[in-house]
């Protein structure tokens, strides 16, 4: 949050959570439509809220094209970029 100059934790968390998932995918985690992560998102397992629209989609497609608004995608991608700079890609 400090690195990006964000003081609102709830705003940051809203962008950081999907950015973290996209970061995992970029690092090579299985994020395909048949992956455990996609299935958990679809069925609402392990802390995810059930998202039927996620069923049959890979994590990136679901997040960027179905879950987030275009403005939210911009915020998430900024956080993702900061994560890649800070932690490596």
SULDA-V483806 format. One record per residue. RES is the residue in one letter. OMEGA is omega in whole degrees, -180 to 180 (* if undefined). NEAR is the number of other ideal C-beta (glycine too) atoms within 10 Angstrom. Layout:
res->(RES:RES)
omega->(OMEGA:OMEGA)
near->(NEAR:NEAR)
//
This chain:
res->(X:X:X:X:X:X:X:X:X:X:X:X:X:X:X:X:X:X:X:X:X:X:X:X:X:X:X:X:X:X:X:X:X:X:X:X:X:X:X:X:X:X:X:X:X:X:X:X:X:X:X:X:X:X:X:X:X:X:X:X:X:X:X:X:X:X:X:X:X:X:X:X:X:X:X:X:X:X:X:X:X:X:X:X:X:X:X:X:X)
omega->(-179:-178:-178:-180:-179:-180:-179:-175:-178:176:-178:-180:180:179:-175:-178:177:178:178:178:178:177:176:180:-180:178:176:176:180:-180:180:-179:-179:-178:177:-179:179:179:178:178:-180:-173:-180:-180:173:175:177:172:-179:179:-177:-180:178:-177:178:179:173:-174:-177:180:-180:-177:-172:-174:-175:-173:-173:173:178:178:178:177:178:180:-179:-180:174:178:178:179:178:178:-180:178:-176:-173:-177:-179:*)
near->(13:6:9:15:6:17:9:9:10:6:12:16:11:16:22:21:12:23:22:14:21:20:18:14:19:14:12:7:14:13:22:14:15:9:15:13:20:22:15:17:25:19:14:13:12:10:6:15:7:12:17:9:12:25:14:12:19:17:24:16:15:23:24:16:11:11:18:18:8:7:8:15:16:11:20:23:16:14:22:21:14:16:18:15:10:9:9:7:10)
//
